[in-house]
Amino acid sequence: MENYILIFVGMVTCLVSFASAKPGIATFYTKYIPFACFKNQDHGKMIVVASDALWKNRAVCGKKFTMKCTEHRNGVPHPCTGKSVTVKVIDQCPGYPSTMDLSREAFKIIAKPVAGIINIDYKKYA
């Protein structure tokens, strides 16, 4: 009985966790350059560049976001992997139409790279 309660609590926690997420759009990039938040410091591969709407004068520099693919945007069938990824904001992408521009490595955790652009749900990582 205790095992069933733990499983139930875990499921509810996951549902509540993404219930507070915001919808957005994600793409990915392949070329790494010096970044506005950390210059030439390496912050691994789980990184993201934020849109103007999120950037807010560097307010999200170094902040982490968790996101999950929700559906395709360009007709690629079933691009989502069902997984989520947590990424760190390292730069701004001025004038970019996507909410988040992920490293290719982070993007392929949540979606097939062939999709190129996807809908996401995202939230600040606690």
Beta strands, then each sheet from edge to edge (+ up, - down):
strand 1: 22-29
strand 2: 47-50
strand 3: 64-72
strand 4: 84-92
strand 5: 100-103
strand 6: 117-124
sheet 1: 1+ 5+ 2- 4- 3+ 6- 1+
end
